[in-house]
Amino acid sequence: MERCATLIKIVDVAREAGVAPSTVSRALNNYPTVAPEIVERVRSAASRLGYRPNGVARNLRRQSTDVIALVIPDVGNHFCTAVTRGAEDVAREAGLSVLLCNSDEDPTKEALYLDVVESEKVAGILIASHDPRSNIERLAQSSIPVVAIDRPLDDRFDAVTTDSFNGSRDATRHLIDQGWSRPGCCAGPIGVQTADLRYAGYRSVVEAAGLADRSAHGSYDREGGAATAARLLDQPNPPDALLVSNEQMALGVMSELRRRGLQPGRDIGVVTFDDTPWAPLLSPPMTVVEQPAYEVGARAVRLLVDRIRGATVWEPQQIVLPLRLLVRESSLRSSQTVIPVPVD
């Protein structure tokens, strides 16, 4: 009967190869004092048994772990890039390296990464989960410290997030204050907490103002932005302004507006989340809800390092960082404003 590979230990390989366990360790770690024929015998025995070196044991022998994992949904998103920079800078100061895992908003890929980082017993995990419900229990049962970023898990875990609800609310109020009477929302995917909070912030303002809810939900990417903008602008009484849930969606929205010959600030008001390098360079410059992305990554690693080193005994922390509205021309209503016309 074949033995399960996960149960094979060095002593099993030693028995199979007819050598001492210490010889197995030296042979597998390429010690020059081990004769080549012994190395070959040990490796053959390890291969037959399906032995895999234990990452935990290696770390224990070093008396420390020096790698943390960062699981993010989209490394191409400027917010995620800035979070990564903040995390990496602070981790380096603490003597840690960062293993970057890009989940692509794919729960299967995210779960695969968690398999890897758990089996290798990294020192800690930072994660912006696509769907926290799908991985929450496995993380709760892990002995590895976890800090949620951007998207909280539950109150068992530390989290560093931003105030998406109030950021969205402030942006929607700004559009109304500028005289846009039919603000719409290109909302992100339902069930993703940042998207839900941004939609809720928008909705709270339009309902309080007695305005219709003109919103459409789409994926957090260019295709999602273009699709939601098209659905909204094809309505009989379309929005005259748009709040866009993230910067990747904004690229799709801008493409759709260009296709229709609509210019932000003149024909339609536009505000998006995240102050990307290109936002102030557009014509007109883009009004944004600025998130402290670098600080999110930095604060999250500081929390994680404290947990790893046992420097704290506090209850799990829920840190929510404030957002800032940066007003530029895309949301300022000009005297030449026209009503958007659907394009066939």
N, C-alpha and C positions, 0 to 999 in steps of 0.2 A: 504494500500500500504506500503510495507517494505521500511524503510528509508535506504539510502546509509550509510554504516558503517563509511565511511570517514567523514561524516557530523555530526556524533553524538558527542555531547559535554557533559561536566560535568553537565550543567544545564538540559539537557535532561534526564540524569540518575537520577538527583535529583528529577525532576518532576515525573518520573516513580516510584521512590522509596518512594516519599512523604517525603523527607528530604531536608535540606538545601544543596546547592552546597559545602560549606565548609565541611559538614559531609561526602559527597561522597569522597572528596579528602582524608580526614583522614581515612575513612574506607578502601579505596583501597590501602593506604600506611601503613596499619596495626598499626595505632595509638592505644595504649592500653586503651585510655580513651573512645573509642567507644564500646558500648555494643555489644556482639556477635550477638544478634538477628538483630541489625541494620546493622552490617557488612554483614550478610547473605542476608538481604533484598536488600542492595546496590549492592552486587555482582550478585544477581539474576537479578536485573534490568539491570545491565551493560551487562550481558550475553544475555538477551532477545533482547536488542537493538543493540548488536554487537559493543559495545563501546571498543575502544582501547586507552590506555593512550597515550598522545601526547608527543613524545620524545623531540620535540622542546620546548614545554612548560616546561618540566622538566629542560631542559638546561637553559631556561630563568630564571626560579626560582633560579637556582644555580648561575645565572649571568655569566656563562662561560661554554664553552664546553671543554672537556679535552681529546678527542679521535680524532685521525686522521686515515684515512683508507689508506692502502698500497695495491694496486691491482697489482700483478705481475703474469707473465705467468707460471712460474715453480719454485716452492720453492726448488725442487731437483737440480736445476741448481746452480753451485757454484757462478756464477755472481749474481744471484738473492738473494742467501743467504747472500753474502757480502753486497749487497745494503741494505738488510733488517737490518743487524747489524748496518751499518752506520746511517740509518734512526732512528732506535730505540735508539741508544746512544744519538743522538742530541735531539730527542723528549723528552727523559727522563730528560735531562738537562733543557728543557723548560717547564717541568711539564705536558707533554702530554703522553698519551698511544697510542700504535700503534695497530690497528685492521688489521691483515694480511688476505688478500683475494687472494687465489691461483686460477687463472682462467684456468690453463691447456691449454692455447692457444685456448680456447673454447669461441667464441663470445657470445653464449647463457649464459654460466656461468658468463662471465664478466658482461653482462647486468643485470643479477640477482643480482650480488653483488652491482652494482651501484644503483639498486632499493632500496636495503637495506640501504646503507650508505646515500643516499639522503633522504629517509623517516625518518631516525633517526637524520638527520642534524648533522653529524659529523663536527668537526671544519674545516677540510680540507681533500683533497684527493691527494695522490700521485698515479700515474697510468702509467704502461707500457702497452699500449693498444694493443691487438691483431690486430685490424683493426680500427685505429682512425676514419675512415669515418663513422663507424656504430654508434659511441657514441658521436661524436663531438658536435652535436647540443644540445643534452640533457645536456652536461657539460657546454656549452656556456650559456644556459639559467638558470643554477643553480646559486644560490647566494653563493655557497660554493667555497672557493678558491681551485684552482687546479694547481698542478705542474706535468708536464709530465716527466717521467724518462726513459732513454734509447731510447725511441721511441717518438719523438715529436708529438704534435697534430697540431695546427696551430699557427699563430702569435698572437692570442688572449690569449695564455697561456704561462706561464713560462715553461721552459724545461731545464733539465740537461741531456746531452747526452755525448757520447764519439765519437772521430773522426774515425769512422769505415772505411771511404773511404781511408784515408791516412794510417791507420794501415794495411789495406789489401794491399795497394799499396807497402808499405815498405816490407811486408812479401813476396810478389811475386817477387819483385826486388831481395831480398835476395836469393831466390831459384835460380833465373837465375844467379846471381853472383857466386853461388856455383857450377855452371856448369850443373844444371838440365836444359835440353833443351826442355822439353815438360811439363811445369807446368800445372796442372789441378786444378779445384776448386770444392769442395763439398759445393755447395751454399745452403743457407737456403731457406725457402718458399718464393715464389714470392709474392710481396705485403707487406711483413714485412720489414719496412724501414732499420733495421740493416742488414738484409740479402741482400736487394737490394744494399745498399751502399758497402758492402763487395764484392759483385760480381762486381760492377762497378769499384772498385779499382783494383781488379784482372784484369778485362778486359782492363782497360786503359793501364796497363803495357804490357800485351801480345800483344795487338794491336800495341803499339809503338815499340815493339821489332820485329814485323813481324811474330809473332808466332800464331798458331791456338788457337782458344778459345775451350779449353777442359773443359767443365763444365757440371754439372748436379745439378738440384734443388731437395731438399727433405725437409722433416719436421725437425724441430729443436729437434731431439731426436735420440736415438741410432739407431732405425730402419731407420730413414732418412739417417744417416751417412753411415750405412752398404749398403743401397740400392744405394746411389749415388756413393759410391766407387766401387761397383760391376758393375754398368753401365759403369763407366769410364774405369775400368780395362779390361772390356770385349770388348772394342773397338779394331779394327784392329791395330791401332797405339796408344796404350794407353799412358796416362801420365806417366812420370818418377818421378813426384813429385806432392804432393797434398796440397792445402791450404784448411783448414776445417773451416767452418763458426762459430761453437761454440763447447764448450767442451762436450756437450751431443752427438753431432754428432761424435766427435772425438772418443768416446768410441766405437761407431759402426764401424767407419773406422778401428780402430785398430783390432777389432774382425775380420773384413773381410780380412785385411792384414795377420793376423795370420793364417786364414783358407787357404790362398794361399801360405803360407810359405815365405812371404815377410817381410824383416826387415827394418824398417826406418833407414836411414843413410847409409845403405849398398845397399839395392835393390831399395829403393824409398825414396825421401825426403818428410818430413811431417812437416807442421806448422799448429797450431790451435789457435783459439782465446781463451783467458782466461787462466790465470796461476792458475790452480787448485793445491791442495795439492799433488795430485798423479803425476802431470806432471813431476817434477824433479826426481821422484822415479822409473820411467819406465826404461827399458833397451832396447834401449838407452834413456836417458832423452829427454823430448819433448821440442822442440822450440815453443814458444808461443808469441802471441800478448797480452801483459798484459793490462788489463783495470782497471782503478782506481775505482773499484766497490764500495768500502766502501765510497770513497769521493763522488760518485754520490748520494748515499743515504743521506749522511750528508749535502751536499750542497743543495739538494732538500728540506730537512726539514727546513733548515735555511731560504730559500726563502719562504716556506709555512708559517712559523711562522711570518715572517715579514708581509705577506699578512693578516694573521689572526688578527694580532694586529694592523693593519693599520699603521705600522711604515714606510711604503714606499708609494710613489706615482709615482714611475717610470713606464715606459712602460714595457710590458712583456719582461722578460729576456730570451735569448737563450744562455745558457752556454754550450760550447763544450770542454770537457776535452781531453788532448792529450793522446795518447797511446804509449807504449814502446815495442819494439821487444826484447825479451830475447832469445838469441841464445844458443841452446844446441845441442846435437849430432844428433837428429833426422833429422835435415835439412842439416847437413854437409856431403858433398859427399866424400865417401871413394874411394880408388883405386880399390875396389872389386865390384863396382856397376854393377848390371846386369839389363837387360830390363825385366820389369814385364811380366809374361806369363799368359794369361787367364786360368781360371780353369773351367772345365765343371761342 
